[in-house]
Amino acid sequence: MSSDRRPLAVTLAPPLFWLLLFFLVPLAVVWAYSFGRNAGLTEIEISGTFANYARTLEPLYLGIFLKSAGVAGLTTLICLVAGFPVALAITFASDRAKTWLLLLVMLPFWTNLLIRTYALIAVLRDEGYVNFTLEWIWARLGSIWTLPPFVPLELLHNNAAVIFGLVYVHLPFMVLPLYSALDRLDRSLIEASLDLGAGQLRTMLRVVVPLALPGIISGIVITFIPALGAYLTPDLLGGPDSQMIANVIERQFKRANDWPFGAALSFILMYLTLIMIAVQAMTEKRKAR
């Protein structure tokens, strides 16, 4: 390979051409639009202006950015708290059970996100399975005690539904990196900690968590970034006050027909993503030293 690089070039040429033509070029066009302005109904003049980026700092859009970051952060925290025990259970399961548990974690990826979201709507709506079950229990209790009529819980079209939906969608993104890190642990360290008198909780906090920190950081990044840019879940499960930044971007490209501002908002998200990835890489490099 070092003497003749032609086979490598022939192998890499098609995917690199595909990446350049269908990813980098469209991305560069949208990036150029972020420095332009509307010159008509269908024309965009690229003038090199930073007005679109300055507009993203207006209180309205800055508030939506902060709210989106807060929702994504809460989603990531819930996924971490819920996913760590799951990843730990998979790690210490038998080989046969581990295969089935990993299959169950990855099973949602086999179904389209839109279908999964509509399935969640069927569960949470006023006539859904949750309210149907609660109404059935309420009716049985009503046969024993005198109770007022059952009022369905409003489980949809609010911020709680958006966070629940985001956790439902992104939990596998947290479990898999955590499992990958926990599965590489030297279990003799855990046994030594327990033998030396440390309890299970202290062993978990002082031994397991520090050793699994690279997987925790990877899980946080992999979960937070898609949750921050989520569009479908808040659009279908949220209400008027549950819109996130991706929904604002969609409106700029479609309803408002303001492509330059929508492009600026999109690249603000991309800049934040690159910053998070760079911080993660620097953290891992520092730990490697």
Number of C-alpha atoms within 10 A of each C-alpha: 7 6 5 8 9 11 10 11 11 10 10 11 12 11 11 11 12 11 12 13 12 10 11 13 12 12 15 11 11 19 16 18 23 26 21 23 20 16 10 8 8 8 10 17 14 15 12 12 12 12 15 19 19 11 15 19 12 10 10 10 16 14 15 19 22 13 17 21 19 13 22 24 19 17 25 29 17 17 25 23 11 15 23 20 14 18 26 17 15 22 22 13 13 10 11 8 13 15 12 12 18 17 11 12 17 14 11 15 12 7 9 9 14 12 10 17 19 14 12 19 21 14 17 21 19 17 15 16 15 17 20 16 12 15 18 13 12 17 15 11 12 14 9 8 10 8 11 8 10 14 11 15 14 12 21 19 20 17 19 15 23 27 24 16 22 28 24 16 20 19 20 23 24 31 27 21 23 28 24 15 20 26 16 11 15 11 13 9 13 17 12 12 18 14 10 8 10 15 11 12 10 13 18 15 11 14 15 20 15 12 17 19 15 20 21 22 17 21 24 22 20 18 27 26 21 16 25 25 20 20 18 17 24 25 17 18 27 22 15 10 11 21 23 28 25 23 17 18 21 16 15 18 15 11 8 13 15 17 24 26 26 26 25 26 24 20 17 15 18 14 12 13 18 13 12 16 16 12 13 17 13 12 13 15 10 9 9 7 5
